[in-house]
Amino acid sequence: MRWWKRIFVLCALLSVCALTSWSQDAADSQAVRPSGVAGPVRKAKAVKAKQSADEDTESSAPKAKKSKESADDDTESSPKAKASKSTHARSRRARAKSKETEESAPAPTEYTPEGIPKTTAASVIVVDANSGKILYEKNADQVRPPASTQKLLTALIVAESGFLDRAVTVQPIDTMADPVKLNIKAGDTYQRIDLLRALLVKSPNDVARCLARDNAGSIEAFAEVMNRRAQQLGAVHSHFVNPNGLPVPGQYSSARDLALIARAAYANPTIRSIVCLPQLVFRYANGRTRELENTNKLLRRLPYCNGMKTGYTDAAGKCLIASGTRPGRDVIVVVLGDTSSRVWRDASALLSWSLWM
């Protein structure tokens, strides 16, 4: 029987060795060791949620900047660069969709005792687009920077001047208009109507300068035309220095004056047919095309919104001139000095209230 005991002990030793080896393999499988690296593997520490979010924010900042540069760059690029631009564009659209979802999330609306929606904007006015009757106002005569909402006046002057099928050749001085540009190039030629559409849909500052210089000979001369036309419309508390709304000393307007300008623009068939477009395709002089999405988000959110113009600078805050229509009624809402989180909600509430009051 002694040899049976020896066999039993030997089997026991083999089992212990096998169990030890299996346990070590399981431990190693949880920490993958880089090839060619000897020694123990240190386990990674768990990343806290806040730390992860901070790192994502820091790493996404340069990407976002590069994405903006890509969007503004109109030079030809290699296939690899184009693929990179496509990736950035998808990322930008995803972020924009997420932001728009947050902004469009339902929020309780407070009302005045008269049933009018309360707003956080500095200045507000609501008018009947046809009769000019004032339906509601708040600080309507307060002088404020109008930002790009004054491009409605620029567009009105160009549209009223006619000959929109005439060619316009871009000059070097037209391109000096950061930060929002369509990147039209000096020497390129476009029809006035194509530049006018781009101006009202995407609001590029270089296009505004090009149309103004083509119309009056210079930016200074066009500013005089703007002020003269504003006076004719009754906008006596406004003064314009450039055609695009970039902040400069001595340039200002008010909600009431902008409503008067907006009514004239709304009555112009050419402008009316453009400001309602959610997007359009712009063809550059070299044949390249680019889809321009309207900066007015209400066109995609409200079926009864049919225009008109957005604006933003640090000094002006978020500004919006919005128009809406239903059978038997057309209204214009002017919202100045609002916040990013409230401008769309404020304008939406006022449009709905004024159309169905």
C-alpha positions as CSV (number, residue, x, y, z in Angstrom):
1,M,0.0,0.0,0.0
2,R,3.0,2.3,0.4
3,W,3.2,3.0,-3.4
4,W,-0.5,4.0,-3.5
5,K,0.3,6.7,-0.8
6,R,3.2,8.0,-2.9
7,I,0.9,8.2,-6.0
8,F,-1.7,10.0,-3.9
9,V,0.8,12.6,-2.6
10,L,2.2,13.1,-6.1
11,C,-1.3,13.8,-7.5
12,A,-2.0,16.2,-4.7
13,L,1.2,18.2,-5.5
14,L,0.3,18.3,-9.2
15,S,-3.2,19.7,-8.3
16,V,-1.8,22.4,-6.1
17,C,0.6,23.5,-8.8
18,A,-2.2,23.6,-11.4
19,L,-4.4,25.7,-9.2
20,T,-1.6,28.2,-8.5
21,S,-0.9,28.6,-12.2
22,W,-4.5,29.1,-13.1
23,S,-4.9,31.7,-10.3
24,Q,-1.9,33.7,-11.6
25,D,-3.2,33.6,-15.2
26,A,-6.5,35.0,-14.0
27,A,-4.8,37.8,-12.2
28,D,-2.6,38.6,-15.2
29,S,-5.6,38.7,-17.5
30,Q,-7.1,41.6,-15.5
31,A,-4.0,43.8,-16.1
32,V,-2.8,43.6,-19.7
33,R,1.0,44.0,-19.8
34,P,2.6,45.9,-22.7
35,S,4.7,43.6,-24.9
36,G,8.4,43.5,-23.9
37,V,7.8,45.1,-20.5
38,A,9.0,43.0,-17.5
39,G,8.0,43.4,-13.8
40,P,4.7,43.8,-12.1
41,V,1.9,45.7,-13.8
42,R,0.4,48.6,-11.8
43,K,-3.4,48.7,-12.0
44,A,-4.9,51.9,-13.3
45,K,-6.8,54.0,-10.7
46,A,-10.5,54.6,-11.3
47,V,-11.1,58.0,-12.9
48,K,-13.6,60.1,-11.1
49,A,-16.5,61.5,-13.1
50,K,-15.5,65.2,-12.5
51,Q,-11.9,64.5,-13.5
52,S,-13.1,62.8,-16.7
53,A,-15.4,65.6,-17.6
54,D,-12.6,68.2,-17.0
55,E,-10.2,66.2,-19.2
56,D,-12.9,65.9,-21.9
57,T,-13.4,69.7,-21.8
58,E,-9.7,70.5,-22.0
59,S,-9.1,68.0,-24.9
60,S,-12.1,69.2,-26.8
61,A,-11.2,72.9,-26.7
62,P,-8.4,72.7,-29.3
63,K,-10.5,70.4,-31.5
64,A,-13.4,72.9,-31.5
65,K,-11.1,75.7,-32.5
66,K,-9.6,73.6,-35.3
67,S,-13.1,72.7,-36.4
68,K,-14.1,76.5,-36.7
69,E,-10.9,77.1,-38.7
70,S,-11.8,74.3,-41.0
71,A,-15.3,75.7,-41.5
72,D,-13.9,79.1,-42.4
73,D,-11.1,77.8,-44.6
74,D,-12.1,77.9,-48.3
75,T,-8.8,76.6,-49.7
76,E,-8.5,73.2,-51.4
77,S,-7.2,70.5,-49.2
78,S,-5.9,66.9,-49.4
79,P,-8.2,63.9,-49.0
80,K,-6.8,63.4,-45.5
81,A,-7.6,67.0,-44.6
82,K,-11.0,66.6,-46.1
83,A,-11.6,63.5,-44.0
84,S,-10.5,65.4,-41.0
85,K,-12.9,68.3,-41.8
86,S,-15.7,65.8,-42.3
87,T,-15.0,64.4,-38.8
88,H,-15.0,67.8,-37.3
89,A,-18.2,68.7,-39.1
90,R,-20.0,65.7,-37.7
91,S,-18.7,66.5,-34.2
92,R,-19.8,70.1,-34.6
93,R,-23.3,69.1,-35.8
94,A,-23.6,66.7,-32.9
95,R,-22.6,69.4,-30.4
96,A,-25.0,71.9,-32.1
97,K,-27.9,69.3,-31.9
98,S,-27.2,68.7,-28.3
99,K,-27.1,72.4,-27.5
100,E,-30.3,73.0,-29.5
101,T,-32.0,70.2,-27.6
102,E,-31.1,71.9,-24.3
103,E,-32.2,75.3,-25.5
104,S,-35.5,73.9,-26.9
105,A,-36.3,72.0,-23.7
106,P,-39.7,73.0,-22.4
107,A,-39.6,75.6,-19.6
108,P,-42.4,77.1,-17.7
109,T,-43.5,80.5,-19.0
110,E,-44.5,83.2,-16.6
111,Y,-47.1,85.7,-17.6
112,T,-48.0,89.2,-16.7
113,P,-51.5,89.9,-15.2
114,E,-52.6,90.8,-18.7
115,G,-51.5,87.3,-20.0
116,I,-48.4,88.5,-21.8
117,P,-45.3,86.3,-21.6
118,K,-42.6,87.6,-19.3
119,T,-39.1,88.0,-20.9
120,T,-35.6,88.5,-19.7
121,A,-34.5,90.6,-22.6
122,A,-33.5,94.3,-22.0
123,S,-35.8,95.6,-24.8
124,V,-38.8,94.1,-26.5
125,I,-41.5,95.2,-28.9
126,V,-44.3,93.3,-30.7
127,V,-46.1,94.9,-33.7
128,D,-48.6,94.0,-36.2
129,A,-46.6,93.8,-39.5
130,N,-49.5,95.1,-41.6
131,S,-51.0,97.9,-39.6
132,G,-48.0,98.8,-37.4
133,K,-50.1,98.6,-34.3
134,I,-48.0,98.0,-31.2
135,L,-49.2,94.9,-29.3
136,Y,-46.6,95.0,-26.5
137,E,-43.4,96.9,-25.6
138,K,-40.8,96.9,-22.9
139,N,-38.0,99.6,-22.9
140,A,-38.7,99.9,-26.7
141,D,-36.9,103.3,-27.0
142,Q,-33.8,102.2,-25.0
143,V,-30.8,102.9,-27.2
144,R,-28.8,99.7,-27.7
145,P,-26.2,98.1,-30.0
146,P,-28.3,96.3,-32.7
147,A,-25.6,93.8,-33.8
148,S,-26.4,92.0,-37.1
149,T,-30.1,92.8,-36.9
150,Q,-29.2,96.0,-38.7
151,K,-28.3,93.9,-41.8
152,L,-32.1,94.0,-42.5
153,L,-31.6,97.7,-43.4
154,T,-28.5,96.8,-45.5
155,A,-30.6,94.2,-47.3
156,L,-33.6,96.5,-47.7
157,I,-31.4,99.2,-49.4
158,V,-29.8,96.7,-51.7
159,A,-33.2,95.1,-52.6
160,E,-34.8,98.5,-53.2
161,S,-31.9,99.6,-55.5
162,G,-32.8,96.8,-57.9
163,F,-30.7,95.3,-60.7
164,L,-30.2,92.2,-58.5
165,D,-29.0,90.2,-61.5
166,R,-26.1,92.5,-62.0
167,A,-22.5,91.2,-61.4
168,V,-20.5,92.3,-58.3
169,T,-16.7,91.9,-58.3
170,V,-15.3,91.4,-54.8
171,Q,-12.6,94.0,-53.8
172,P,-9.8,93.4,-51.3
173,I,-11.4,95.9,-48.8
174,D,-14.6,93.8,-48.8
175,T,-12.9,90.8,-47.2
176,M,-11.7,92.8,-44.1
177,A,-14.6,91.9,-41.9
178,D,-13.8,89.3,-39.1
179,P,-15.1,87.2,-37.4
180,V,-18.0,85.8,-39.3
181,K,-17.1,85.5,-43.0
182,L,-18.2,83.6,-46.1
183,N,-14.6,83.9,-47.3
184,I,-15.4,85.4,-50.7
185,K,-12.1,86.2,-52.5
186,A,-11.0,89.5,-54.1
187,G,-11.5,89.3,-57.8
188,D,-14.4,86.8,-57.7
189,T,-17.6,87.8,-59.3
190,Y,-21.2,87.1,-58.1
191,Q,-24.7,88.2,-58.8
192,R,-26.1,90.6,-56.3
193,I,-29.1,88.4,-55.5
194,D,-26.8,85.5,-54.5
195,L,-24.9,87.7,-52.1
196,L,-28.1,89.1,-50.7
197,R,-29.4,85.6,-50.0
198,A,-26.2,84.7,-48.3
199,L,-26.3,87.9,-46.2
200,L,-29.8,87.2,-44.9
201,V,-29.4,83.5,-44.3
202,K,-25.9,83.2,-42.9
203,S,-25.1,86.8,-41.9
204,P,-21.5,87.0,-43.2
205,N,-19.8,90.4,-42.5
206,D,-17.6,90.3,-45.7
207,V,-20.7,89.9,-47.9
208,A,-22.4,92.9,-46.1
209,R,-19.3,95.0,-46.9
210,C,-19.2,93.9,-50.5
211,L,-22.9,94.7,-51.1
212,A,-22.5,98.1,-49.3
213,R,-19.4,99.1,-51.3
214,D,-21.0,98.0,-54.5
215,N,-24.1,100.0,-53.8
216,A,-22.7,103.3,-52.6
217,G,-19.0,103.3,-53.5
218,S,-17.6,103.0,-49.9
219,I,-18.7,101.9,-46.5
220,E,-18.8,105.5,-45.3
221,A,-21.1,106.5,-48.2
222,F,-23.4,103.5,-47.6
223,A,-23.7,104.4,-43.9
224,E,-25.1,107.8,-45.0
225,V,-27.6,106.0,-47.2
226,M,-28.6,103.8,-44.2
227,N,-29.1,106.8,-41.9
228,R,-31.1,108.6,-44.6
229,R,-33.4,105.5,-45.2
230,A,-33.8,105.0,-41.4
231,Q,-35.0,108.6,-41.1
232,Q,-37.5,108.1,-43.9
233,L,-38.9,105.1,-42.1
234,G,-39.3,107.0,-38.8
235,A,-36.3,105.3,-37.1
236,V,-35.1,108.6,-35.6
237,H,-33.3,107.1,-32.6
238,S,-30.8,105.1,-34.7
239,H,-27.4,105.9,-36.2
240,F,-25.4,103.5,-38.3
241,V,-21.7,103.5,-39.1
242,N,-21.2,100.2,-41.0
243,P,-23.5,97.7,-42.9
244,N,-22.8,94.6,-40.8
245,G,-23.4,95.6,-37.1
246,L,-19.9,95.1,-35.8
247,P,-19.6,97.3,-32.7
248,V,-18.1,100.8,-33.3
249,P,-18.6,104.0,-31.4
250,G,-21.7,106.0,-32.5
251,Q,-23.6,103.0,-33.8
252,Y,-27.0,102.3,-32.1
253,S,-30.6,101.7,-32.5
254,S,-33.7,100.7,-30.5
255,A,-36.3,98.0,-30.5
256,R,-38.9,100.4,-31.9
257,D,-36.7,101.6,-34.7
258,L,-35.7,98.1,-35.6
259,A,-39.4,97.2,-35.7
260,L,-40.0,100.0,-38.2
261,I,-37.1,98.8,-40.4
262,A,-38.3,95.2,-40.1
263,R,-41.8,96.1,-41.2
264,A,-40.4,97.7,-44.4
265,A,-38.2,94.7,-45.0
266,Y,-41.2,92.3,-44.4
267,A,-43.2,94.2,-47.0
268,N,-40.4,93.8,-49.6
269,P,-41.1,90.7,-51.7
270,T,-37.5,89.9,-52.4
271,I,-36.5,90.0,-48.7
272,R,-39.6,88.2,-47.7
273,S,-38.8,85.3,-50.0
274,I,-35.3,85.0,-48.5
275,V,-35.7,85.3,-44.8
276,C,-38.0,82.3,-44.6
277,L,-35.4,79.9,-46.1
278,P,-34.1,77.4,-43.5
279,Q,-31.0,76.8,-45.6
280,L,-29.6,77.5,-49.1
281,V,-26.7,76.3,-51.2
282,F,-24.2,79.0,-52.1
283,R,-21.9,78.5,-55.1
284,Y,-18.5,80.1,-55.0
285,A,-16.9,81.6,-58.1
286,N,-14.6,78.6,-58.4
287,G,-17.6,76.3,-58.6
288,R,-17.4,74.9,-55.1
289,T,-20.7,74.8,-53.2
290,R,-21.5,75.2,-49.5
291,E,-24.8,74.7,-47.7
292,L,-25.6,77.7,-45.5
293,E,-28.0,77.0,-42.6
294,N,-30.1,79.9,-41.4
295,T,-29.0,81.4,-38.1
296,N,-32.7,81.9,-37.1
297,K,-33.5,78.6,-35.3
298,L,-37.1,79.5,-35.0
299,L,-37.6,78.7,-38.7
300,R,-37.0,75.0,-37.9
301,R,-38.9,75.0,-34.6
302,L,-42.1,76.9,-35.3
303,P,-44.1,76.2,-38.4
304,Y,-45.6,79.7,-38.3
305,C,-42.3,81.5,-38.1
306,N,-41.3,83.0,-41.5
307,G,-38.2,85.2,-40.7
308,M,-36.3,87.4,-40.0
309,K,-32.8,88.2,-38.6
310,T,-30.5,87.3,-35.7
311,G,-27.7,89.3,-34.1
312,Y,-25.0,88.9,-31.4
313,T,-22.1,90.8,-30.0
314,D,-20.7,91.0,-26.5
315,A,-22.1,94.5,-26.2
316,A,-25.5,93.8,-27.7
317,G,-26.1,90.4,-26.2
318,K,-28.4,88.0,-28.0
319,C,-30.8,89.8,-30.4
320,L,-33.5,88.5,-32.7
321,I,-36.1,90.0,-35.0
322,A,-38.7,87.2,-35.6
323,S,-41.7,87.3,-37.8
324,G,-44.7,85.0,-37.8
325,T,-47.9,84.5,-39.8
326,R,-51.2,82.8,-39.7
327,P,-54.4,83.5,-41.8
328,G,-55.4,87.0,-41.2
329,R,-52.4,88.1,-39.0
330,D,-48.7,88.9,-39.4
331,V,-46.6,89.9,-36.5
332,I,-43.0,91.0,-35.9
333,V,-41.2,90.5,-32.6
334,V,-38.0,92.4,-31.7
335,V,-35.9,91.0,-28.8
336,L,-32.7,92.9,-27.8
337,G,-30.1,92.3,-25.1
338,D,-31.2,88.7,-24.2
339,T,-29.2,85.7,-23.1
340,S,-28.3,82.6,-25.1
341,S,-30.6,80.4,-23.0
342,R,-33.6,82.7,-23.2
343,V,-33.7,84.5,-26.6
344,W,-35.3,81.7,-28.5
345,R,-37.9,80.9,-25.8
346,D,-38.7,84.6,-25.3
347,A,-39.2,85.2,-29.0
348,S,-41.2,81.9,-29.4
349,A,-43.5,82.8,-26.5
350,L,-44.1,86.3,-27.9
351,L,-44.8,85.1,-31.4
352,S,-47.3,82.5,-30.2
353,W,-49.0,85.0,-27.9
354,S,-49.3,87.7,-30.5
355,L,-50.6,85.5,-33.3
356,W,-53.3,83.9,-31.1
357,M,-54.1,86.7,-28.7
